[in-house]
Amino acid sequence: MDWKSLSPFLVPLLVAALLLRRALRVQKPKTVRMTRLWIFPVLLLLVTAMSLAREPQPGILLGIAFLAACVGGAAIGWFRVHTLEFSLDSESGKVSARATRLGALLIVGLIGLRYLADLALKGLGLTAGADLVRATDAMLIFSTSMFVARSVHTWIRARTLISAHRAQSLAARREGGDRISP
């Protein structure tokens, strides 16, 4: 193998190495902003819908491939939230989430899978054109459904923590109130 055949993989390998390095370091928790969780997924849904609306109606096989991309992205987005560590500040009632090593490794794995797929497609001799547009449509559907599912599941998990905190606070106030009243 010469450098010319390896050059397309140098940048992705560097990015994967940097992501892996970041994954192995301890991450600081970030506050989950419940009121803003919906903004990015809605924008992605709008962009995806506008992009797909300009394309001709896909055939049955392509429709199944798009559906598989949507289901696969949603499953990975849902699973990705399971790789986060959620915590609740008992004083402020704010929820924080911290990425775990498994989550970062999942992202590195997806990047690796993408480049393996690219290598396999080029090895099969697919040419650019309509196939490339359809492949990018499928990736757009995949990533949009992944972000939507991630946001929905993050909202569900954070909401559960907040509800439990409110119930505990209410119970503590009632308990404290019972002691004060005669």
Secondary structure, 3 states (H helix, E strand, C coil): CCHHHHHHHHHHHHHHHHHHHHHHCCCCCEECCHHHCCHHHHHHHHHHHHHHHCCCCCCHHHHHHHHHHHHHHHHHHHHHHHCEEEEECCCCCCEEEEECHHHHHHHHHHHHHHHHHHHHHHHHCCCCCHHHHHHHHHHHHHHHHHHHHHHHHHHHHHHHHHHHHHHHHHHHHHHHHHHHCC
